[in-house]
Amino acid sequence: MREKPSSLRKKHEKFLTTFEQAAVGISHVGLDGQWLEVNQTLCDIVGYTHDELVKLSFQDITHPDDLDGDLE
């Protein structure tokens, strides 16, 4: 059964609101390690603006001692 466009729109808006207003850092990362989406809280935690962070990969900001574990 297909959902009505208005129902999907409401769910999408709810997701975006939750993503942006979360008290924790949230991101979506592509298989190549590039940021697809980041929320402001994550930017605040890592000390980059949104525009700066999306130009980097998660590998760029991960401590070398932690990188192998994160890549697995």
N, CA, C and O atoms as a GROMACS GRO file, in nm:
protein
  288
    1MET      N    1   0.084  -0.118   0.000
    1MET     CA    2   0.000   0.000   0.000
    1MET      C    3   0.089   0.124   0.000
    1MET      O    4   0.180   0.136   0.082
    2ARG      N    5   0.062   0.214  -0.090
    2ARG     CA    6   0.143   0.336  -0.100
    2ARG      C    7   0.089   0.444  -0.007
    2ARG      O    8  -0.032   0.461   0.008
    3GLU      N    9   0.181   0.515   0.053
    3GLU     CA   10   0.141   0.626   0.140
    3GLU      C   11   0.109   0.748   0.056
    3GLU      O   12   0.162   0.765  -0.054
    4LYS      N   13   0.023   0.830   0.107
    4LYS     CA   14  -0.010   0.955   0.040
    4LYS      C   15   0.110   1.049   0.047
    4LYS      O   16   0.183   1.047   0.146
    5PRO      N   17   0.130   1.130  -0.056
    5PRO     CA   18   0.242   1.225  -0.053
    5PRO      C   19   0.243   1.312   0.072
    5PRO      O   20   0.350   1.343   0.125
    6SER      N   21   0.125   1.354   0.119
    6SER     CA   22   0.122   1.440   0.238
    6SER      C   23   0.171   1.366   0.361
    6SER      O   24   0.234   1.426   0.448
    7SER      N   25   0.142   1.236   0.370
    7SER     CA   26   0.189   1.155   0.482
    7SER      C   27   0.341   1.140   0.477
    7SER      O   28   0.408   1.150   0.580
    8LEU      N   29   0.394   1.115   0.359
    8LEU     CA   30   0.539   1.105   0.343
    8LEU      C   31   0.607   1.237   0.374
    8LEU      O   32   0.713   1.239   0.437
    9ARG      N   33   0.548   1.345   0.332
    9ARG     CA   34   0.605   1.478   0.358
    9ARG      C   35   0.611   1.503   0.509
    9ARG      O   36   0.710   1.555   0.559
   10LYS      N   37   0.504   1.468   0.580
   10LYS     CA   38   0.501   1.488   0.725
   10LYS      C   39   0.608   1.404   0.794
   10LYS      O   40   0.675   1.451   0.886
   11LYS      N   41   0.625   1.279   0.750
   11LYS     CA   42   0.729   1.194   0.808
   11LYS      C   43   0.868   1.250   0.780
   11LYS      O   44   0.955   1.248   0.867
   12HIS      N   45   0.888   1.299   0.659
   12HIS     CA   46   1.017   1.357   0.624
   12HIS      C   47   1.046   1.481   0.707
   12HIS      O   48   1.158   1.499   0.755
   13GLU      N   49   0.947   1.566   0.724
   13GLU     CA   50   0.963   1.687   0.806
   13GLU      C   51   0.994   1.650   0.951
   13GLU      O   52   1.076   1.714   1.016
   14LYS      N   53   0.927   1.547   1.002
   14LYS     CA   54   0.951   1.502   1.139
   14LYS      C   55   1.094   1.450   1.153
   14LYS      O   56   1.162   1.481   1.251
   15PHE      N   57   1.139   1.372   1.055
   15PHE     CA   58   1.276   1.322   1.057
   15PHE      C   59   1.375   1.438   1.056
   15PHE      O   60   1.468   1.439   1.136
   16LEU      N   61   1.356   1.534   0.967
   16LEU     CA   62   1.449   1.647   0.958
   16LEU      C   63   1.453   1.727   1.087
   16LEU      O   64   1.560   1.769   1.131
   17THR      N   65   1.338   1.748   1.149
   17THR     CA   66   1.333   1.821   1.275
   17THR      C   67   1.409   1.746   1.383
   17THR      O   68   1.486   1.805   1.458
   18THR      N   69   1.387   1.615   1.391
   18THR     CA   70   1.458   1.533   1.489
   18THR      C   71   1.608   1.536   1.464
   18THR      O   72   1.686   1.550   1.557
   19PHE      N   73   1.648   1.522   1.338
   19PHE     CA   74   1.789   1.522   1.299
   19PHE      C   75   1.855   1.653   1.340
   19PHE      O   76   1.963   1.653   1.400
   20GLU      N   77   1.791   1.764   1.307
   20GLU     CA   78   1.852   1.895   1.332
   20GLU      C   79   1.848   1.937   1.478
   20GLU      O   80   1.938   2.009   1.523
   21GLN      N   81   1.748   1.894   1.554
   21GLN     CA   82   1.735   1.940   1.692
   21GLN      C   83   1.789   1.842   1.795
   21GLN      O   84   1.776   1.864   1.915
   22ALA      N   85   1.848   1.734   1.749
   22ALA     CA   86   1.901   1.632   1.842
   22ALA      C   87   2.010   1.691   1.930
   22ALA      O   88   2.088   1.777   1.886
   23ALA      N   89   2.015   1.646   2.052
   23ALA     CA   90   2.116   1.691   2.147
   23ALA      C   91   2.248   1.617   2.129
   23ALA      O   92   2.345   1.643   2.201
   24VAL      N   93   2.252   1.526   2.032
   24VAL     CA   94   2.374   1.450   2.002
   24VAL      C   95   2.412   1.475   1.856
   24VAL      O   96   2.328   1.513   1.775
   25GLY      N   97   2.538   1.454   1.825
   25GLY     CA   98   2.583   1.468   1.687
   25GLY      C   99   2.532   1.353   1.603
   25GLY      O  100   2.546   1.236   1.641
   26ILE      N  101   2.473   1.385   1.490
   26ILE     CA  102   2.420   1.283   1.399
   26ILE      C  103   2.473   1.312   1.259
   26ILE      O  104   2.483   1.427   1.217
   27SER      N  105   2.505   1.204   1.188
   27SER     CA  106   2.547   1.221   1.050
   27SER      C  107   2.506   1.100   0.969
   27SER      O  108   2.479   0.992   1.022
   28HIS      N  109   2.503   1.120   0.841
   28HIS     CA  110   2.494   1.011   0.744
   28HIS      C  111   2.625   1.017   0.667
   28HIS      O  112   2.665   1.123   0.619
   29VAL      N  113   2.691   0.903   0.656
   29VAL     CA  114   2.821   0.896   0.590
   29VAL      C  115   2.811   0.797   0.476
   29VAL      O  116   2.757   0.688   0.492
   30GLY      N  117   2.864   0.834   0.360
   30GLY     CA  118   2.867   0.745   0.245
   30GLY      C  119   2.972   0.636   0.263
   30GLY      O  120   3.058   0.645   0.351
   31LEU      N  121   2.966   0.536   0.180
   31LEU     CA  122   3.062   0.425   0.187
   31LEU      C  123   3.205   0.471   0.165
   31LEU      O  124   3.300   0.404   0.207
   32ASP      N  125   3.220   0.586   0.099
   32ASP     CA  126   3.354   0.641   0.075
   32ASP      C  127   3.404   0.727   0.190
   32ASP      O  128   3.514   0.782   0.184
   33GLY      N  129   3.323   0.740   0.296
   33GLY     CA  130   3.363   0.818   0.412
   33GLY      C  131   3.323   0.964   0.406
   33GLY      O  132   3.347   1.039   0.500
   34GLN      N  133   3.264   1.006   0.295
   34GLN     CA  134   3.222   1.146   0.282
   34GLN      C  135   3.091   1.168   0.357
   34GLN      O  136   3.003   1.082   0.359
   35TRP      N  137   3.080   1.283   0.418
   35TRP     CA  138   2.958   1.320   0.489
   35TRP      C  139   2.846   1.344   0.388
   35TRP      O  140   2.864   1.417   0.291
   36LEU      N  141   2.733   1.283   0.412
   36LEU     CA  142   2.615   1.307   0.329
   36LEU      C  143   2.525   1.411   0.396
   36LEU      O  144   2.470   1.500   0.331
   37GLU      N  145   2.511   1.398   0.526
   37GLU     CA  146   2.433   1.491   0.608
   37GLU      C  147   2.500   1.501   0.744
   37GLU      O  148   2.547   1.400   0.798
   38VAL      N  149   2.504   1.620   0.800
   38VAL     CA  150   2.554   1.639   0.936
   38VAL      C  151   2.462   1.738   1.006
   38VAL      O  152   2.411   1.831   0.944
   39ASN      N  153   2.442   1.718   1.136
   39ASN     CA  154   2.361   1.817   1.207
   39ASN      C  155   2.453   1.918   1.277
   39ASN      O  156   2.574   1.898   1.287
   40GLN      N  157   2.394   2.025   1.323
   40GLN     CA  158   2.471   2.134   1.384
   40GLN      C  159   2.542   2.088   1.511
   40GLN      O  160   2.652   2.134   1.541
   41THR      N  161   2.478   1.997   1.585
   41THR     CA  162   2.541   1.949   1.708
   41THR      C  163   2.673   1.879   1.677
   41THR      O  164   2.770   1.897   1.750
   42LEU      N  165   2.677   1.799   1.571
   42LEU     CA  166   2.803   1.734   1.533
   42LEU      C  167   2.907   1.838   1.497
   42LEU      O  168   3.024   1.827   1.536
   43CYS      N  169   2.866   1.939   1.422
   43CYS     CA  170   2.960   2.048   1.388
   43CYS      C  171   3.016   2.113   1.513
   43CYS      O  172   3.136   2.140   1.521
   44ASP      N  173   2.930   2.138   1.610
   44ASP     CA  174   2.974   2.199   1.735
   44ASP      C  175   3.072   2.108   1.809
   44ASP      O  176   3.171   2.156   1.865
   45ILE      N  177   3.046   1.978   1.810
   45ILE     CA  178   3.131   1.883   1.881
   45ILE      C  179   3.270   1.878   1.820
   45ILE      O  180   3.370   1.879   1.892
   46VAL      N  181   3.278   1.873   1.688
   46VAL     CA  182   3.408   1.858   1.623
   46VAL      C  183   3.476   1.990   1.590
   46VAL      O  184   3.592   1.993   1.550
   47GLY      N  185   3.403   2.101   1.608
   47GLY     CA  186   3.464   2.233   1.593
   47GLY      C  187   3.477   2.284   1.451
   47GLY      O  188   3.560   2.370   1.423
   48TYR      N  189   3.395   2.232   1.362
   48TYR     CA  190   3.393   2.280   1.223
   48TYR      C  191   3.257   2.339   1.190
   48TYR      O  192   3.156   2.298   1.248
   49THR      N  193   3.254   2.433   1.098
   49THR     CA  194   3.125   2.478   1.046
   49THR      C  195   3.072   2.369   0.955
   49THR      O  196   3.145   2.277   0.918
   50HIS      N  197   2.946   2.378   0.921
   50HIS     CA  198   2.885   2.280   0.830
   50HIS      C  199   2.963   2.276   0.699
   50HIS      O  200   2.999   2.168   0.651
   51ASP      N  201   2.988   2.392   0.642
   51ASP     CA  202   3.057   2.398   0.512
   51ASP      C  203   3.198   2.339   0.520
   51ASP      O  204   3.244   2.274   0.426
   52GLU      N  205   3.267   2.362   0.631
   52GLU     CA  206   3.402   2.305   0.648
   52GLU      C  207   3.395   2.153   0.661
   52GLU      O  208   3.473   2.081   0.598
   53LEU      N  209   3.302   2.105   0.742
   53LEU     CA  210   3.295   1.962   0.770
   53LEU      C  211   3.259   1.880   0.647
   53LEU      O  212   3.318   1.775   0.624
   54VAL      N  213   3.165   1.928   0.566
   54VAL     CA  214   3.124   1.848   0.450
   54VAL      C  215   3.231   1.841   0.342
   54VAL      O  216   3.220   1.762   0.249
   55LYS      N  217   3.334   1.923   0.354
   55LYS     CA  218   3.447   1.914   0.260
   55LYS      C  219   3.548   1.808   0.304
   55LYS      O  220   3.638   1.773   0.228
   56LEU      N  221   3.532   1.757   0.426
   56LEU     CA  222   3.622   1.655   0.481
   56LEU      C  223   3.552   1.520   0.479
   56LEU      O  224   3.433   1.510   0.451
   57SER      N  225   3.627   1.416   0.509
   57SER     CA  226   3.568   1.284   0.529
   57SER      C  227   3.576   1.251   0.678
   57SER      O  228   3.645   1.319   0.754
   58PHE      N  229   3.505   1.147   0.719
   58PHE     CA  230   3.514   1.112   0.860
   58PHE      C  231   3.656   1.066   0.894
   58PHE      O  232   3.701   1.080   1.007
   59GLN      N  233   3.727   1.011   0.794
   59GLN     CA  234   3.865   0.970   0.817
   59GLN      C  235   3.954   1.090   0.849
   59GLN      O  236   4.050   1.079   0.926
   60ASP      N  237   3.922   1.204   0.789
   60ASP     CA  238   4.002   1.325   0.812
   60ASP      C  239   3.996   1.374   0.956
   60ASP      O  240   4.090   1.438   1.004
   61ILE      N  241   3.886   1.345   1.025
   61ILE     CA  242   3.872   1.398   1.161
   61ILE      C  243   3.881   1.290   1.268
   61ILE      O  244   3.861   1.318   1.387
   62THR      N  245   3.910   1.167   1.227
   62THR     CA  246   3.921   1.057   1.322
   62THR      C  247   4.067   1.041   1.364
   62THR      O  248   4.157   1.043   1.280
   63HIS      N  249   4.089   1.025   1.493
   63HIS     CA  250   4.225   1.005   1.544
   63HIS      C  251   4.283   0.879   1.480
   63HIS      O  252   4.213   0.778   1.469
   64PRO      N  253   4.410   0.884   1.439
   64PRO     CA  254   4.473   0.768   1.372
   64PRO      C  255   4.462   0.637   1.451
   64PRO      O  256   4.448   0.530   1.392
   65ASP      N  257   4.467   0.646   1.584
   65ASP     CA  258   4.456   0.524   1.666
   65ASP      C  259   4.317   0.460   1.658
   65ASP      O  260   4.301   0.341   1.685
   66ASP      N  261   4.218   0.539   1.620
   66ASP     CA  262   4.080   0.489   1.614
   66ASP      C  263   4.035   0.452   1.473
   66ASP      O  264   3.931   0.389   1.455
   67LEU      N  265   4.112   0.491   1.374
   67LEU     CA  266   4.067   0.480   1.235
   67LEU      C  267   4.045   0.336   1.190
   67LEU      O  268   3.942   0.308   1.127
   68ASP      N  269   4.137   0.244   1.219
   68ASP     CA  270   4.118   0.107   1.174
   68ASP      C  271   3.989   0.046   1.227
   68ASP      O  272   3.916  -0.020   1.153
   69GLY      N  273   3.962   0.069   1.354
   69GLY     CA  274   3.838   0.017   1.414
   69GLY      C  275   3.715   0.077   1.350
   69GLY      O  276   3.616   0.007   1.328
   70ASP      N  277   3.719   0.205   1.321
   70ASP     CA  278   3.605   0.272   1.258
   70ASP      C  279   3.583   0.223   1.117
   70ASP      O  280   3.468   0.210   1.073
   71LEU      N  281   3.690   0.195   1.044
   71LEU     CA  282   3.677   0.148   0.907
   71LEU      C  283   3.620   0.007   0.899
   71LEU      O  284   3.553  -0.029   0.802
   72GLU      N  285   3.645  -0.073   1.002
   72GLU     CA  286   3.589  -0.208   1.005
   72GLU      C  287   3.440  -0.200   1.021
   72GLU      O  288   3.373  -0.304   1.025
   0.00000   0.00000   0.00000
